[in-house]
């Protein structure tokens, strides 16, 4: 008897899932007065029987909550069910703000160490500083509790207007300091870095396409133009996307009037749209290079596709992710939501760059398969679908069916990566050393107003490297100088970048990191050598 009950329990979620599939896929028929199909009535009857006649009392709501995520994932890889309790956090990044106190911290040595205080946030107004250690949240211990960064973050965040008390240990204070903070809106910046690569070339790194991204992007472009920028490197590597409309606004800045930016197509055609440039952009004559990698997706591909298909600039890096599906979020009566795929987007040449997802297991493992196949290291290893041939506005051949292929391929650079380097990275010793170094030297380093002045305050590269190697040895990783010398430049560069972030912010960190970035250097070379000149509009 117990075995039969167990078997029935196994089937209940499946029955409910089938019911829900029918309800979602055929629900429009119900509301269009077309009447219910026989299958719908049958499935509704099954659900009613389970609810009213099944031998045990079934918590239908609980079953639905467990089945809905799998149901939506069965449609395509990017449709999703979002429980009410997760909806606010799900939307935070896209809205460009969160409700919190405005600190970025890292868990190191089982301690929450503040590495950045967001300008204008409650924490900055209250006087928190980079280098502070969060030891309690609402009098609950944080240090030494084995908590994850996600857990500590969830303790600190909360509804706007609510309060949280942080216990802070600071090197200059003999006792724990208490800060009572009123949570408020904290901006989530989309621009990680904005600076001049050369006298005439500006660099902007965009991490997402949120509601605030266009304004941030335009401000960065304008500031760099004031500094003398005539060309721009737009770094979208690792940018998973966001709002498509924001990518359209950004592309519009570089395209002359009447240039197609993106097409969207839906099942019934009622929501099909064509987005064209309207000549309001301010950078029509600027040079542009866009950087992509395998983690550049969705809106990143919209922007890059518009630039490439209009022959407006070069795409440099590696093949992008290949996500050409459009989602719309619909809130449900209980404040949960469906993130439903409602269409596909197409680049100006007419290509849909969505890769095949008929086998979702293969889809989820695609990036791993690319790596194993050698695509990160050789353009010849890229499995491009050459049957989907399209042409740009000037006749260049481009392909659909699986991401944006760069005009100039730059392989992943692993020449300086050794076992020693991987050991110190995986043990987080570089982060720990950098934080401790700044902790000891903060007063001396904080007088620096820019990166040039900052670097004069650091020891020589050889001295910095030796200090770190000794630190690593004290923490269990023995020196292996043959491998250390191979990784020397990489280690020193990353140490400087980590220290710079703590003192000068994230943009300065990227300015240091990018010195050894082969993709950034190839982009700069393409601009300075005139390689991209043919793609710059002439007055």
KAWO-V771180 format. One record per pair of residues at least 12 apart in sequence whose ideal C-beta (glycine too) atoms are under 7 Angstrom apart, sorted by the first residue. I is the first residue (numbers start at 1). GAP is how many residues later the second one is. Records with the same first field share a line. If there is no record, write none. Layout:
I->GAP + GAP
This chain:
5->50
12->38 + 46 + 51
13->50 + 53 + 54
15->31 + 35
16->31 + 47 + 48 + 51
17->50 + 53 + 54
18->25
19->24 + 25 + 27 + 28
20->47 + 48 + 51
21->50
22->17 + 18 + 21
26->14
65->18
68->13
69->12
72->266
75->266
76->249 + 265 + 281
77->280 + 283 + 286
78->245 + 247 + 249 + 263
79->248 + 260 + 261 + 262
80->259
81->255 + 257
82->254 + 255 + 257
83->253
84->250 + 251 + 252
87->248 + 249 + 250
93->95 + 115 + 117
94->116 + 117 + 148 + 149
95->115 + 116
96->91 + 92 + 94 + 114 + 115 + 116
97->88 + 89 + 90 + 91
98->59 + 88 + 90
99->58 + 59 + 60 + 61 + 84 + 86
100->56 + 57 + 83 + 86
101->20 + 21 + 22 + 55 + 63 + 80 + 82
102->15 + 16 + 19 + 20 + 21 + 22 + 84
103->14 + 20 + 25
104->12
105->29
106->43 + 325
107->41 + 42
108->320 + 323 + 324 + 327
109->323
110->33 + 34 + 36
111->22 + 32
112->21 + 22 + 30 + 40
113->20 + 322
114->14 + 16 + 17 + 18 + 20
115->15 + 386 + 387
116->14 + 389
117->12 + 13
118->68 + 69
120->67
121->65
122->59 + 60 + 61 + 62
123->58
126->53 + 55
128->40 + 51
130->372
131->40 + 307 + 308 + 311
132->36 + 38
133->35 + 36
134->32 + 34
135->32 + 34 + 41
136->31
137->15 + 18 + 19 + 27 + 29
138->26 + 27
139->26
158->25
159->24
160->23 + 24 + 25
161->21 + 22
162->21
163->17 + 18 + 19
164->17 + 19
165->13 + 14 + 15
166->13 + 15
171->268
187->25
188->22
189->27
190->16 + 17 + 18 + 20 + 22 + 23 + 26
191->13 + 14 + 15 + 25 + 26 + 29
192->13 + 15 + 314 + 315 + 318
193->12 + 313 + 314 + 317 + 318
194->26 + 29 + 30 + 313
195->312 + 316
196->28 + 31 + 33
197->36 + 327
198->326 + 330
199->29
200->28 + 29 + 30 + 31
201->28 + 30 + 32 + 323 + 326
202->22 + 27 + 30
203->30 + 32
204->13 + 16 + 28 + 30 + 31
205->30 + 305
206->28 + 29 + 30 + 33
207->32
208->31 + 34
209->32 + 33 + 34 + 37 + 38 + 90
210->32 + 33
211->32
213->33
214->32 + 35 + 36
217->33
221->32 + 62
230->56 + 57
231->55 + 56 + 57 + 296
232->54 + 55 + 56
233->56 + 58 + 287 + 290 + 291
234->54 + 56 + 57
235->56
236->54 + 55 + 56 + 60 + 64 + 67 + 68
237->54 + 55 + 56 + 58 + 59 + 80
238->55 + 57
239->57 + 61
240->55 + 57 + 58
241->56 + 57 + 58 + 59 + 82
242->57
243->56
244->18 + 55 + 58 + 82 + 101
246->53
247->52 + 55 + 56
248->13 + 14 + 27
250->53
251->52 + 55 + 56
252->25 + 26 + 28 + 29
253->28 + 29 + 30
254->27 + 29 + 30 + 32 + 34 + 53 + 58
255->22 + 26 + 51 + 55 + 57
256->21 + 23 + 28 + 281
257->20 + 21 + 22
258->18 + 19
259->17 + 18 + 51
260->14 + 16 + 88
261->14 + 15 + 16 + 45 + 87
262->13 + 40 + 44 + 83 + 84 + 85
263->82 + 83
264->62 + 79 + 81
265->78 + 79 + 81
266->76 + 77
271->72
284->253
285->251 + 252 + 254
287->26 + 240 + 245 + 249
288->19 + 24 + 25
289->24 + 25 + 27 + 234 + 237 + 238 + 243
290->13 + 14 + 17 + 23 + 25
291->25 + 26 + 228 + 232
292->12 + 23 + 25 + 26 + 28 + 112 + 114
293->24 + 25
294->24 + 25 + 26 + 27 + 73 + 76
295->26
296->24 + 25
297->23 + 24 + 26
298->25
300->20
301->19 + 22 + 52 + 103
302->43
304->16 + 100
305->42 + 48 + 99
306->41 + 42
308->84 + 90 + 96
309->38 + 39 + 40 + 83 + 84 + 89
310->38 + 83
311->81 + 82 + 83 + 85 + 224
312->223
313->219 + 222
314->93 + 94 + 212 + 218 + 221
315->89 + 91 + 92
316->90 + 91 + 92 + 94 + 203 + 206 + 207 + 210
317->89 + 93 + 202
318->58 + 88 + 91 + 92
319->56 + 63 + 84 + 85 + 86 + 87
320->83 + 84
321->82
322->31 + 32 + 33 + 80 + 81
323->31
324->20 + 21 + 28 + 29 + 30
325->16 + 19 + 29
326->15 + 16 + 17 + 18 + 19
327->12 + 13 + 14
328->12 + 14
349->41 + 42 + 43 + 49
350->40
351->37 + 39 + 47 + 49
352->48
353->47 + 49 + 50 + 51
355->46 + 47 + 48
376->35 + 36
377->34 + 35
378->33
379->30
384->15 + 18 + 21
385->14 + 16 + 17
386->13
388->12 + 13
408->114 + 118
410->108 + 109 + 112
413->105
416->70 + 71 + 73 + 74
417->70
418->65 + 68 + 69
419->64
420->60 + 63 + 64 + 67
421->66 + 69 + 70
423->54
424->48 + 53
427->50
429->42 + 43 + 46 + 48
430->64 + 65 + 68
431->67
433->35 + 38 + 62
434->61 + 64 + 65 + 68
435->67
437->62
438->61 + 64 + 65
444->13
445->12 + 58
446->57
448->55 + 56
451->49 + 53 + 57 + 60
454->46 + 49 + 50
458->38
461->31
464->28 + 31
465->23 + 26 + 27
468->23 + 27
469->15
489->27
490->26
493->19 + 20 + 22 + 23
496->16
497->12 + 15 + 16
500->12
